[in-house]
Every structure is written in C-alpha cells, then in structure tokens.
Amino acid sequence: MVDIGVNFHASQLASITTSLLARAQAAGVAQILATGTSLASSHLALELARAHPGVVFATAGVHPHDAKSFDAHTFRALAELWKHPEVVAVGECGLDYNRNFSTPEAQRAAFGQQLSMAVQAGKPLFLHCRDAFADFHDMLAPVVADGARGVVHCFTGDRAEAEAFLAMGLDIGITGWVTDLQRGQALREAVPHLPLDRLHLETDAPYLFPKNAGSRRGHNEPANLRWVAAGVAELMQREVDEIVQACSANSRRMFGLHA
Ligand SMILES: [Zn+2]
C-alpha cells in the first residue's frame, strides 16, 4: 500500500518515527509521502525521505493555515526543495476557509505563487481544499490546463465537487473521513460513483482515525491505512485488495515512486 499523506512533523508523531515506520511496514504500507505543510516541516520531510530511501518520499509546500508566513524567502526556499528527487510533490497547498487561520487573501496569494511554480517544477500538486471550492477551482483550472497534475488530498466534498475535479484532470485522495457516518455522509454518497483509476489512499495521520477500526487507540498512524481501503471497498462493493492495488498503482504513477 501507499499512504500519500502522513504528518510526521505533528507533535503526536514527531518522536516516534521509527516505530511508526516499522508498524506501517508490518501492516503492508510499503511507501509513504511525508507531508510538508510549512518550510520547517518540508525540510523535515526531506530529511526523513533521505533517511528512508524508497520508503518515505517528501512533499514541500505551505499549507493555507500557514499562508500568513509566506514571503519571498519562503518562495525561494521552496523552489530549492522542489529540485530534490526525494521531493515528489508541490504542496501541501490550497485554500481552507473553514477556520481561516490565515486570511483568505493571504491564502490565495501563497497558493497562487506555489501554483505558478508547480508546472515549472514538473512535479504533481498535493492539494488541500476545505470550504473553498469556488475560489480553489477557479485558481486551479488555468494551471491544470497548462499541464499541472495532482491530487486533491483528503477530499471531503460531495459528488458534484469530486466530478468537477476529475473533469479538470485532478485525482482524489481519500482518508478516514470516508468512514465517518456523520461528517462523511456527502463523501460516502460520492465514492461509489468515482473512477477507481483516479483515487489515492491516505491516513492524514495523526488526524482522522478511521471510525471502522473499532475502539480508538490513541492517534491515527499509517499502519491504519487498510481501514481506509476497507471503507472505500464497502461503499464500492468491491474487494479490499482490488481497492488497494488500484490506488497504490495510481499513487506510484502520479508521484513516480520507485522502490
Ligand atoms: Zn490537508
């Protein structure tokens, strides 16, 4: 399996990387993308990728929550990070109007600058969109038309939004949100209609502990990825292994992951 989103820099995970990776491997998670959400966490993700070649890969970007910190220095430093072969995606970047930790204006500025470089960097986008569909879609459309590829990670929208992203050419990342019978209702209704060759699996650990994994034990971690696959399989009425194989192949192809 490939987990395309783990926040190793989060305080819950930062000190236990080695055991997380061992448990992930034992659970069949062979490759992981370490999410960079700021300059500091992007550097950390690259360090992890270098320490675990062929197993951990990095993304480098500035999350909309951190957009207020984005300046010319950030931009130059990211451009340097994107040159490394271990950095396989531009992001996490996007828009999040759910909590507005940075103002919408600051978010659009930081996102726009990262998008402008993504095509030149030749790397796929690792995208975040929450409660910002219209602006997000409008900003991405010309970039994707210019040749950018990418995944809308932790997709939490409905069928119409998913189909709009797919029509644009973007893939969809599915987390444990799909197992949430309350918050995940719109996504659960959408999943049976999504094409399996455009989906990716992710835990977004330490967040979004899968609700189908039984009683919650601490924080979420990459070893729980199969529960996300099981949630998708149930909704699509397919075998878990079929979901796993398809999504892993999609992720390896999208991000160019070599063993
Ligand atoms: Zn996100």
py3Dmol code that shows the C-alpha trace and the ligand (Angstrom):
import py3Dmol

protein = """\
ATOM      1  CA  MET A   1       0.000   0.000   0.000  1.00  0.00           C
ATOM      2  CA  VAL A   2       0.960   3.613  -0.464  1.00  0.00           C
ATOM      3  CA  ASP A   3      -0.108   6.220   2.117  1.00  0.00           C
ATOM      4  CA  ILE A   4       0.067   9.572   0.331  1.00  0.00           C
ATOM      5  CA  GLY A   5      -0.375  11.712   3.456  1.00  0.00           C
ATOM      6  CA  VAL A   6       1.350  11.446   6.847  1.00  0.00           C
ATOM      7  CA  ASN A   7       2.170  14.467   9.018  1.00  0.00           C
ATOM      8  CA  PHE A   8       5.329  13.140  10.691  1.00  0.00           C
ATOM      9  CA  HIS A   9       6.045  16.653  11.981  1.00  0.00           C
ATOM     10  CA  ALA A  10       2.859  16.740  14.097  1.00  0.00           C
ATOM     11  CA  SER A  11       3.617  16.742  17.820  1.00  0.00           C
ATOM     12  CA  GLN A  12       1.826  13.375  18.305  1.00  0.00           C
ATOM     13  CA  LEU A  13       4.161  11.634  15.814  1.00  0.00           C
ATOM     14  CA  ALA A  14       7.401  13.615  15.825  1.00  0.00           C
ATOM     15  CA  SER A  15       9.260  11.478  18.357  1.00  0.00           C
ATOM     16  CA  ILE A  16       8.102   8.036  17.199  1.00  0.00           C
ATOM     17  CA  THR A  17       9.002   7.965  13.505  1.00  0.00           C
ATOM     18  CA  THR A  18      10.970   4.708  13.706  1.00  0.00           C
ATOM     19  CA  SER A  19       8.205   2.726  15.370  1.00  0.00           C
ATOM     20  CA  LEU A  20       5.591   4.264  13.052  1.00  0.00           C
ATOM     21  CA  LEU A  21       7.535   3.104  10.012  1.00  0.00           C
ATOM     22  CA  ALA A  22       8.051  -0.387  11.452  1.00  0.00           C
ATOM     23  CA  ARG A  23       4.332  -0.759  12.207  1.00  0.00           C
ATOM     24  CA  ALA A  24       3.424   0.612   8.771  1.00  0.00           C
ATOM     25  CA  GLN A  25       5.674  -1.923   7.073  1.00  0.00           C
ATOM     26  CA  ALA A  26       4.223  -4.765   9.156  1.00  0.00           C
ATOM     27  CA  ALA A  27       0.738  -3.620   8.105  1.00  0.00           C
ATOM     28  CA  GLY A  28       1.666  -3.699   4.413  1.00  0.00           C
ATOM     29  CA  VAL A  29       2.226   0.027   3.895  1.00  0.00           C
ATOM     30  CA  ALA A  30       5.346  -0.034   1.740  1.00  0.00           C
ATOM     31  CA  GLN A  31       5.627   3.613   0.739  1.00  0.00           C
ATOM     32  CA  ILE A  32       4.616   6.863   2.405  1.00  0.00           C
ATOM     33  CA  LEU A  33       4.541  10.517   1.439  1.00  0.00           C
ATOM     34  CA  ALA A  34       5.631  12.710   4.348  1.00  0.00           C
ATOM     35  CA  THR A  35       3.566  15.888   4.126  1.00  0.00           C
ATOM     36  CA  GLY A  36       5.328  19.245   4.215  1.00  0.00           C
ATOM     37  CA  THR A  37       2.951  21.985   5.371  1.00  0.00           C
ATOM     38  CA  SER A  38       5.488  24.732   6.096  1.00  0.00           C
ATOM     39  CA  LEU A  39       9.105  25.412   5.280  1.00  0.00           C
ATOM     40  CA  ALA A  40      10.235  23.694   8.505  1.00  0.00           C
ATOM     41  CA  SER A  41       8.067  20.597   8.057  1.00  0.00           C
ATOM     42  CA  SER A  42       9.020  20.374   4.370  1.00  0.00           C
ATOM     43  CA  HIS A  43      12.700  20.276   5.363  1.00  0.00           C
ATOM     44  CA  LEU A  44      11.883  17.606   7.938  1.00  0.00           C
ATOM     45  CA  ALA A  45      10.010  15.569   5.319  1.00  0.00           C
ATOM     46  CA  LEU A  46      13.043  15.704   3.022  1.00  0.00           C
ATOM     47  CA  GLU A  47      15.313  14.571   5.864  1.00  0.00           C
ATOM     48  CA  LEU A  48      13.014  11.615   6.538  1.00  0.00           C
ATOM     49  CA  ALA A  49      12.931  10.717   2.848  1.00  0.00           C
ATOM     50  CA  ARG A  50      16.716  10.739   2.713  1.00  0.00           C
ATOM     51  CA  ALA A  51      16.944   8.541   5.795  1.00  0.00           C
ATOM     52  CA  HIS A  52      14.459   6.018   4.325  1.00  0.00           C
ATOM     53  CA  PRO A  53      15.104   5.902   0.580  1.00  0.00           C
ATOM     54  CA  GLY A  54      12.430   4.176  -1.483  1.00  0.00           C
ATOM     55  CA  VAL A  55      10.099   4.057   1.538  1.00  0.00           C
ATOM     56  CA  VAL A  56       9.482   7.676   2.530  1.00  0.00           C
ATOM     57  CA  PHE A  57       9.073  10.468  -0.021  1.00  0.00           C
ATOM     58  CA  ALA A  58       8.510  14.150   0.719  1.00  0.00           C
ATOM     59  CA  THR A  59       6.171  16.898  -0.330  1.00  0.00           C
ATOM     60  CA  ALA A  60       7.240  20.529   0.074  1.00  0.00           C
ATOM     61  CA  GLY A  61       4.823  23.410   0.352  1.00  0.00           C
ATOM     62  CA  VAL A  62       2.961  25.840   2.575  1.00  0.00           C
ATOM     63  CA  HIS A  63      -0.480  24.866   3.879  1.00  0.00           C
ATOM     64  CA  PRO A  64      -3.210  27.526   3.762  1.00  0.00           C
ATOM     65  CA  HIS A  65      -3.160  27.673   7.588  1.00  0.00           C
ATOM     66  CA  ASP A  66       0.467  28.867   7.330  1.00  0.00           C
ATOM     67  CA  ALA A  67      -0.091  31.185   4.364  1.00  0.00           C
ATOM     68  CA  LYS A  68       0.442  34.275   6.514  1.00  0.00           C
ATOM     69  CA  SER A  69       4.101  33.262   6.910  1.00  0.00           C
ATOM     70  CA  PHE A  70       4.646  33.033   3.137  1.00  0.00           C
ATOM     71  CA  ASP A  71       7.122  35.596   1.775  1.00  0.00           C
ATOM     72  CA  ALA A  72       9.814  35.903  -0.871  1.00  0.00           C
ATOM     73  CA  HIS A  73      12.254  33.903   1.257  1.00  0.00           C
ATOM     74  CA  THR A  74       9.727  31.061   1.606  1.00  0.00           C
ATOM     75  CA  PHE A  75       9.228  31.017  -2.134  1.00  0.00           C
ATOM     76  CA  ARG A  76      12.959  30.782  -2.896  1.00  0.00           C
ATOM     77  CA  ALA A  77      13.477  28.088  -0.263  1.00  0.00           C
ATOM     78  CA  LEU A  78      10.591  26.003  -1.646  1.00  0.00           C
ATOM     79  CA  ALA A  79      11.959  26.305  -5.167  1.00  0.00           C
ATOM     80  CA  GLU A  80      15.222  24.820  -3.857  1.00  0.00           C
ATOM     81  CA  LEU A  81      13.387  21.976  -2.102  1.00  0.00           C
ATOM     82  CA  TRP A  82      11.426  21.115  -5.241  1.00  0.00           C
ATOM     83  CA  LYS A  83      14.699  20.359  -7.044  1.00  0.00           C
ATOM     84  CA  HIS A  84      15.427  17.327  -4.853  1.00  0.00           C
ATOM     85  CA  PRO A  85      14.398  13.960  -6.323  1.00  0.00           C
ATOM     86  CA  GLU A  86      13.077  12.836  -2.909  1.00  0.00           C
ATOM     87  CA  VAL A  87      10.548  15.705  -3.033  1.00  0.00           C
ATOM     88  CA  VAL A  88       7.842  14.209  -5.223  1.00  0.00           C
ATOM     89  CA  ALA A  89       5.100  16.847  -4.948  1.00  0.00           C
ATOM     90  CA  VAL A  90       4.439  20.568  -4.644  1.00  0.00           C
ATOM     91  CA  GLY A  91       2.291  21.088  -1.534  1.00  0.00           C
ATOM     92  CA  GLU A  92       0.535  20.746   0.701  1.00  0.00           C
ATOM     93  CA  CYS A  93      -1.001  23.911  -0.663  1.00  0.00           C
ATOM     94  CA  GLY A  94      -4.512  25.170  -1.295  1.00  0.00           C
ATOM     95  CA  LEU A  95      -7.336  27.054   0.383  1.00  0.00           C
ATOM     96  CA  ASP A  96      -9.097  26.483   3.721  1.00  0.00           C
ATOM     97  CA  TYR A  97     -11.924  28.856   4.563  1.00  0.00           C
ATOM     98  CA  ASN A  98     -13.170  26.577   7.334  1.00  0.00           C
ATOM     99  CA  ARG A  99     -11.154  28.184  10.092  1.00  0.00           C
ATOM    100  CA  ASN A 100      -9.228  30.939   8.288  1.00  0.00           C
ATOM    101  CA  PHE A 101      -6.048  30.664  10.384  1.00  0.00           C
ATOM    102  CA  SER A 102      -4.644  32.872   7.606  1.00  0.00           C
ATOM    103  CA  THR A 103      -6.888  35.388   5.839  1.00  0.00           C
ATOM    104  CA  PRO A 104      -8.446  34.278   2.529  1.00  0.00           C
ATOM    105  CA  GLU A 105      -6.376  36.976   0.788  1.00  0.00           C
ATOM    106  CA  ALA A 106      -3.115  35.635   2.256  1.00  0.00           C
ATOM    107  CA  GLN A 107      -4.162  32.087   1.367  1.00  0.00           C
ATOM    108  CA  ARG A 108      -4.865  32.981  -2.257  1.00  0.00           C
ATOM    109  CA  ALA A 109      -1.531  34.804  -2.553  1.00  0.00           C
ATOM    110  CA  ALA A 110       0.501  31.873  -1.163  1.00  0.00           C
ATOM    111  CA  PHE A 111      -1.461  29.319  -3.201  1.00  0.00           C
ATOM    112  CA  GLY A 112      -1.127  31.344  -6.399  1.00  0.00           C
ATOM    113  CA  GLN A 113       2.643  31.612  -6.043  1.00  0.00           C
ATOM    114  CA  GLN A 114       3.015  27.879  -5.428  1.00  0.00           C
ATOM    115  CA  LEU A 115       0.762  27.070  -8.394  1.00  0.00           C
ATOM    116  CA  SER A 116       2.758  29.324 -10.664  1.00  0.00           C
ATOM    117  CA  MET A 117       5.864  27.287  -9.888  1.00  0.00           C
ATOM    118  CA  ALA A 118       4.288  23.830  -9.968  1.00  0.00           C
ATOM    119  CA  VAL A 119       4.228  23.496 -13.732  1.00  0.00           C
ATOM    120  CA  GLN A 120       7.853  24.615 -13.993  1.00  0.00           C
ATOM    121  CA  ALA A 121       8.915  22.256 -11.198  1.00  0.00           C
ATOM    122  CA  GLY A 122       7.407  19.415 -13.229  1.00  0.00           C
ATOM    123  CA  LYS A 123       6.019  17.822 -10.079  1.00  0.00           C
ATOM    124  CA  PRO A 124       2.419  16.965  -9.216  1.00  0.00           C
ATOM    125  CA  LEU A 125       0.423  19.041  -6.749  1.00  0.00           C
ATOM    126  CA  PHE A 126      -0.609  17.833  -3.307  1.00  0.00           C
ATOM    127  CA  LEU A 127      -3.715  19.960  -2.778  1.00  0.00           C
ATOM    128  CA  HIS A 128      -5.861  20.946   0.191  1.00  0.00           C
ATOM    129  CA  CYS A 129      -9.363  22.413  -0.206  1.00  0.00           C
ATOM    130  CA  ARG A 130     -11.826  22.937   2.612  1.00  0.00           C
ATOM    131  CA  ASP A 131     -14.959  25.075   2.287  1.00  0.00           C
ATOM    132  CA  ALA A 132     -13.336  26.992  -0.565  1.00  0.00           C
ATOM    133  CA  PHE A 133     -14.452  25.102  -3.657  1.00  0.00           C
ATOM    134  CA  ALA A 134     -15.258  28.043  -5.962  1.00  0.00           C
ATOM    135  CA  ASP A 135     -12.016  30.001  -5.458  1.00  0.00           C
ATOM    136  CA  PHE A 136      -9.930  26.810  -5.417  1.00  0.00           C
ATOM    137  CA  HIS A 137     -11.463  25.584  -8.659  1.00  0.00           C
ATOM    138  CA  ASP A 138     -11.027  28.988 -10.363  1.00  0.00           C
ATOM    139  CA  MET A 139      -7.360  29.233  -9.374  1.00  0.00           C
ATOM    140  CA  LEU A 140      -6.538  25.676 -10.438  1.00  0.00           C
ATOM    141  CA  ALA A 141      -8.350  25.490 -13.763  1.00  0.00           C
ATOM    142  CA  PRO A 142      -5.801  27.503 -15.811  1.00  0.00           C
ATOM    143  CA  VAL A 143      -2.833  25.767 -14.132  1.00  0.00           C
ATOM    144  CA  VAL A 144      -4.185  22.303 -14.878  1.00  0.00           C
ATOM    145  CA  ALA A 145      -4.967  23.413 -18.426  1.00  0.00           C
ATOM    146  CA  ASP A 146      -1.266  24.354 -18.607  1.00  0.00           C
ATOM    147  CA  GLY A 147      -0.269  20.781 -17.775  1.00  0.00           C
ATOM    148  CA  ALA A 148      -0.178  20.575 -13.968  1.00  0.00           C
ATOM    149  CA  ARG A 149      -1.292  17.278 -12.416  1.00  0.00           C
ATOM    150  CA  GLY A 150      -2.151  16.486  -8.841  1.00  0.00           C
ATOM    151  CA  VAL A 151      -4.314  15.059  -6.089  1.00  0.00           C
ATOM    152  CA  VAL A 152      -6.979  16.864  -4.071  1.00  0.00           C
ATOM    153  CA  HIS A 153      -5.898  15.294  -0.796  1.00  0.00           C
ATOM    154  CA  CYS A 154      -8.336  14.457   1.997  1.00  0.00           C
ATOM    155  CA  PHE A 155     -11.293  15.165  -0.223  1.00  0.00           C
ATOM    156  CA  THR A 156     -14.325  15.951   1.965  1.00  0.00           C
ATOM    157  CA  GLY A 157     -16.749  17.371  -0.606  1.00  0.00           C
ATOM    158  CA  ASP A 158     -19.747  15.919  -2.404  1.00  0.00           C
ATOM    159  CA  ARG A 159     -20.215  14.093  -5.700  1.00  0.00           C
ATOM    160  CA  ALA A 160     -20.563  17.270  -7.788  1.00  0.00           C
ATOM    161  CA  GLU A 161     -17.293  18.683  -6.425  1.00  0.00           C
ATOM    162  CA  ALA A 162     -15.476  15.384  -6.945  1.00  0.00           C
ATOM    163  CA  GLU A 163     -16.713  15.178 -10.527  1.00  0.00           C
ATOM    164  CA  ALA A 164     -15.652  18.776 -11.175  1.00  0.00           C
ATOM    165  CA  PHE A 165     -12.101  17.978 -10.016  1.00  0.00           C
ATOM    166  CA  LEU A 166     -11.998  14.757 -12.020  1.00  0.00           C
ATOM    167  CA  ALA A 167     -13.251  16.555 -15.124  1.00  0.00           C
ATOM    168  CA  MET A 168     -10.460  19.079 -14.660  1.00  0.00           C
ATOM    169  CA  GLY A 169      -7.935  16.237 -14.609  1.00  0.00           C
ATOM    170  CA  LEU A 170      -7.177  16.078 -10.887  1.00  0.00           C
ATOM    171  CA  ASP A 171      -7.197  12.890  -8.817  1.00  0.00           C
ATOM    172  CA  ILE A 172      -8.888  12.449  -5.426  1.00  0.00           C
ATOM    173  CA  GLY A 173      -7.302  11.437  -2.094  1.00  0.00           C
ATOM    174  CA  ILE A 174      -9.491   9.501   0.351  1.00  0.00           C
ATOM    175  CA  THR A 175      -8.889   9.462   4.128  1.00  0.00           C
ATOM    176  CA  GLY A 176     -10.732   8.017   7.122  1.00  0.00           C
ATOM    177  CA  TRP A 177     -13.276  10.791   6.538  1.00  0.00           C
ATOM    178  CA  VAL A 178     -14.964   8.177   4.332  1.00  0.00           C
ATOM    179  CA  THR A 179     -15.621   6.046   7.432  1.00  0.00           C
ATOM    180  CA  ASP A 180     -17.332   8.870   9.332  1.00  0.00           C
ATOM    181  CA  LEU A 181     -21.067   8.221   9.237  1.00  0.00           C
ATOM    182  CA  GLN A 182     -21.854  11.800  10.287  1.00  0.00           C
ATOM    183  CA  ARG A 183     -19.367  14.236   8.744  1.00  0.00           C
ATOM    184  CA  GLY A 184     -18.532  11.923   5.855  1.00  0.00           C
ATOM    185  CA  GLN A 185     -22.059  11.478   4.502  1.00  0.00           C
ATOM    186  CA  ALA A 186     -21.606  13.515   1.294  1.00  0.00           C
ATOM    187  CA  LEU A 187     -18.310  11.778   0.536  1.00  0.00           C
ATOM    188  CA  ARG A 188     -19.815   8.344   1.224  1.00  0.00           C
ATOM    189  CA  GLU A 189     -22.561   9.075  -1.286  1.00  0.00           C
ATOM    190  CA  ALA A 190     -19.965  10.191  -3.853  1.00  0.00           C
ATOM    191  CA  VAL A 191     -17.474   7.306  -3.567  1.00  0.00           C
ATOM    192  CA  PRO A 192     -19.468   4.608  -5.441  1.00  0.00           C
ATOM    193  CA  HIS A 193     -19.520   6.935  -8.479  1.00  0.00           C
ATOM    194  CA  LEU A 194     -15.785   7.728  -8.537  1.00  0.00           C
ATOM    195  CA  PRO A 195     -13.443   6.009 -11.026  1.00  0.00           C
ATOM    196  CA  LEU A 196     -11.037   3.657  -9.264  1.00  0.00           C
ATOM    197  CA  ASP A 197      -8.150   4.672 -11.537  1.00  0.00           C
ATOM    198  CA  ARG A 198      -8.263   8.225 -10.118  1.00  0.00           C
ATOM    199  CA  LEU A 199      -8.278   7.519  -6.361  1.00  0.00           C
ATOM    200  CA  HIS A 200      -5.492   7.524  -3.759  1.00  0.00           C
ATOM    201  CA  LEU A 201      -5.491   6.309  -0.142  1.00  0.00           C
ATOM    202  CA  GLU A 202      -4.117   8.284   2.789  1.00  0.00           C
ATOM    203  CA  THR A 203      -4.373   8.305   6.561  1.00  0.00           C
ATOM    204  CA  ASP A 204      -3.548  12.026   7.059  1.00  0.00           C
ATOM    205  CA  ALA A 205      -2.130  10.753  10.372  1.00  0.00           C
ATOM    206  CA  PRO A 206      -2.211  11.744  13.196  1.00  0.00           C
ATOM    207  CA  TYR A 207      -5.640  13.077  12.220  1.00  0.00           C
ATOM    208  CA  LEU A 208      -8.811  11.278  11.100  1.00  0.00           C
ATOM    209  CA  PHE A 209      -8.561   7.943  12.911  1.00  0.00           C
ATOM    210  CA  PRO A 210     -10.725   5.560  10.817  1.00  0.00           C
ATOM    211  CA  LYS A 211     -14.073   5.029  12.539  1.00  0.00           C
ATOM    212  CA  ASN A 212     -14.319   1.448  11.234  1.00  0.00           C
ATOM    213  CA  ALA A 213     -11.120   0.418  13.054  1.00  0.00           C
ATOM    214  CA  GLY A 214     -13.010  -0.321  16.255  1.00  0.00           C
ATOM    215  CA  SER A 215     -12.380   1.479  19.523  1.00  0.00           C
ATOM    216  CA  ARG A 216      -9.969   4.326  19.089  1.00  0.00           C
ATOM    217  CA  ARG A 217      -6.426   3.710  20.335  1.00  0.00           C
ATOM    218  CA  GLY A 218      -4.519   6.991  20.513  1.00  0.00           C
ATOM    219  CA  HIS A 219      -3.747   8.946  17.357  1.00  0.00           C
ATOM    220  CA  ASN A 220      -4.029   7.808  13.771  1.00  0.00           C
ATOM    221  CA  GLU A 221      -0.936   6.348  12.047  1.00  0.00           C
ATOM    222  CA  PRO A 222      -0.011   4.948   8.607  1.00  0.00           C
ATOM    223  CA  ALA A 223      -0.469   1.345   9.818  1.00  0.00           C
ATOM    224  CA  ASN A 224      -4.228   2.080   9.818  1.00  0.00           C
ATOM    225  CA  LEU A 225      -4.351   2.682   6.058  1.00  0.00           C
ATOM    226  CA  ARG A 226      -6.119  -0.604   5.312  1.00  0.00           C
ATOM    227  CA  TRP A 227      -9.171   0.646   7.223  1.00  0.00           C
ATOM    228  CA  VAL A 228      -9.485   3.496   4.728  1.00  0.00           C
ATOM    229  CA  ALA A 229      -9.277   0.981   1.877  1.00  0.00           C
ATOM    230  CA  ALA A 230     -11.902  -1.153   3.631  1.00  0.00           C
ATOM    231  CA  GLY A 231     -14.214   1.862   3.891  1.00  0.00           C
ATOM    232  CA  VAL A 232     -13.884   2.537   0.155  1.00  0.00           C
ATOM    233  CA  ALA A 233     -14.297  -1.170  -0.692  1.00  0.00           C
ATOM    234  CA  GLU A 234     -17.531  -1.401   1.278  1.00  0.00           C
ATOM    235  CA  LEU A 235     -19.023   1.629  -0.477  1.00  0.00           C
ATOM    236  CA  MET A 236     -17.889   0.472  -3.932  1.00  0.00           C
ATOM    237  CA  GLN A 237     -18.906  -3.138  -3.206  1.00  0.00           C
ATOM    238  CA  ARG A 238     -15.516  -4.448  -4.258  1.00  0.00           C
ATOM    239  CA  GLU A 239     -12.751  -6.445  -2.574  1.00  0.00           C
ATOM    240  CA  VAL A 240     -10.358  -4.536  -0.326  1.00  0.00           C
ATOM    241  CA  ASP A 241      -7.382  -5.910  -2.267  1.00  0.00           C
ATOM    242  CA  GLU A 242      -8.772  -4.575  -5.516  1.00  0.00           C
ATOM    243  CA  ILE A 243      -9.027  -1.092  -3.994  1.00  0.00           C
ATOM    244  CA  VAL A 244      -5.530  -1.363  -2.535  1.00  0.00           C
ATOM    245  CA  GLN A 245      -3.926  -2.497  -5.783  1.00  0.00           C
ATOM    246  CA  ALA A 246      -5.603   0.128  -7.917  1.00  0.00           C
ATOM    247  CA  CYS A 247      -4.958   3.049  -5.562  1.00  0.00           C
ATOM    248  CA  SER A 248      -1.332   2.053  -4.905  1.00  0.00           C
ATOM    249  CA  ALA A 249      -0.663   1.852  -8.644  1.00  0.00           C
ATOM    250  CA  ASN A 250      -2.289   5.265  -9.124  1.00  0.00           C
ATOM    251  CA  SER A 251      -0.096   6.805  -6.411  1.00  0.00           C
ATOM    252  CA  ARG A 252       3.130   5.232  -7.703  1.00  0.00           C
ATOM    253  CA  ARG A 253       2.368   6.518 -11.171  1.00  0.00           C
ATOM    254  CA  MET A 254       1.300  10.022 -10.064  1.00  0.00           C
ATOM    255  CA  PHE A 255       4.280  10.619  -7.770  1.00  0.00           C
ATOM    256  CA  GLY A 256       6.860   8.497  -9.597  1.00  0.00           C
ATOM    257  CA  LEU A 257       7.602   6.325  -6.545  1.00  0.00           C
ATOM    258  CA  HIS A 258      10.389   3.821  -7.134  1.00  0.00           C
ATOM    259  CA  ALA A 259      11.214   1.084  -4.628  1.00  0.00           C
TER     260      ALA A 259
END
"""
ligand_1 = """\
1
ZN
Zn -4.867 18.956 4.233
"""
view = py3Dmol.view(width=600, height=400)
view.addModel(protein, "pdb")
view.setStyle({"model": 0}, {"cartoon": {"style": "trace"}})
view.addModel(ligand_1, "xyz")
view.setStyle({"model": 1}, {"stick": {}})
view.zoomTo()
view.show()
